[in-house]
Amino acid sequence: MGNENKDRQTEAYATGMQLLKKANFPQRKNGSEMGYVALNEAMNKIRHATYAIREDVMYAALHLAKIDDVLNYKEREMLRALGECLECPIALG
């Protein structure tokens, strides 16, 4: 949301995906679209996962949001809403 540096964005994405690998979620195929239907399906899978997996997802999202060392209001609200949706709130620090 807040980082305009493409290298940092790429680094954040790679790190976030590494954090999620232990959750064993299927990876999106290169070039495939992440539209509403795909996002809804992914969120349903995560919502039905164990608490530990949902917590991994939350900490990966937090890591991505803080990659620029700033957690702005929109990022905090996105993380708060995601935590509420997944019934897995985390401390944002």
C-alpha positions as CSV (number, residue, x, y, z in Angstrom):
1,M,0.0,0.0,0.0
2,G,2.7,2.5,0.9
3,N,6.0,1.4,-0.7
4,E,6.7,2.7,-4.2
5,N,10.1,1.0,-4.4
6,K,9.7,-1.9,-6.9
7,D,12.8,-3.7,-5.5
8,R,11.4,-3.5,-1.9
9,Q,8.0,-4.7,-3.2
10,T,9.5,-7.7,-4.9
11,E,11.5,-8.5,-1.7
12,A,8.4,-8.1,0.4
13,Y,6.4,-10.4,-1.8
14,A,9.2,-13.1,-1.9
15,T,9.6,-12.9,1.9
16,G,5.8,-13.1,2.5
17,M,5.5,-16.1,0.2
18,Q,8.4,-17.8,2.1
19,L,6.5,-17.2,5.4
20,L,3.4,-18.8,3.9
21,K,5.1,-21.9,2.4
22,K,4.9,-23.7,5.7
23,A,1.1,-23.2,5.6
24,N,1.2,-25.4,2.4
25,F,-1.3,-23.2,0.5
26,P,-1.3,-23.8,-3.3
27,Q,0.6,-21.1,-5.2
28,R,-1.1,-19.0,-7.9
29,K,0.1,-19.9,-11.4
30,N,2.2,-17.2,-13.0
31,G,0.0,-14.9,-15.1
32,S,-3.3,-16.0,-13.5
33,E,-5.7,-13.3,-12.4
34,M,-6.5,-12.8,-8.7
35,G,-10.1,-11.6,-9.1
36,Y,-12.9,-11.6,-6.6
37,V,-13.8,-15.3,-7.1
38,A,-10.2,-16.4,-6.6
39,L,-9.8,-14.1,-3.6
40,N,-13.1,-15.3,-2.1
41,E,-12.0,-19.0,-2.5
42,A,-8.6,-18.3,-0.9
43,M,-10.2,-16.5,2.0
44,N,-12.6,-19.4,2.6
45,K,-9.8,-21.8,2.7
46,I,-7.8,-19.7,5.1
47,R,-10.9,-19.1,7.3
48,H,-11.3,-22.9,7.7
49,A,-7.6,-23.5,8.4
50,T,-6.2,-24.1,11.9
51,Y,-5.5,-21.1,14.1
52,A,-1.7,-21.6,13.7
53,I,-2.0,-21.3,9.9
54,R,-4.3,-18.2,10.2
55,E,-1.7,-16.7,12.5
56,D,1.0,-17.4,9.9
57,V,-1.1,-15.6,7.3
58,M,-1.6,-12.6,9.6
59,Y,2.2,-12.3,10.4
60,A,3.0,-12.6,6.7
61,A,0.6,-9.8,6.0
62,L,2.1,-7.7,8.8
63,H,5.6,-8.3,7.4
64,L,4.5,-7.2,4.0
65,A,2.8,-4.1,5.3
66,K,5.8,-3.1,7.4
67,I,8.5,-3.7,4.7
68,D,9.0,0.0,4.3
69,D,9.3,0.4,8.1
70,V,6.0,2.3,8.2
71,L,2.6,1.0,9.1
72,N,0.2,3.7,8.0
73,Y,-3.5,4.1,8.9
74,K,-4.8,2.2,5.8
75,E,-2.4,-0.7,6.4
76,R,-3.4,-0.9,10.1
77,E,-7.1,-0.9,9.1
78,M,-6.5,-3.6,6.4
79,L,-4.7,-5.8,9.0
80,R,-7.3,-5.2,11.6
81,A,-10.1,-6.1,9.2
82,L,-8.2,-9.2,8.0
83,G,-7.6,-10.3,11.6
84,E,-11.3,-9.9,12.3
85,C,-12.3,-11.8,9.2
86,L,-10.0,-14.7,10.0
87,E,-10.9,-14.5,13.7
88,C,-7.1,-14.1,14.4
89,P,-6.3,-10.6,15.6
90,I,-2.6,-9.9,16.2
91,A,-0.7,-7.1,17.9
92,L,0.4,-4.6,15.2
93,G,3.2,-3.1,17.3
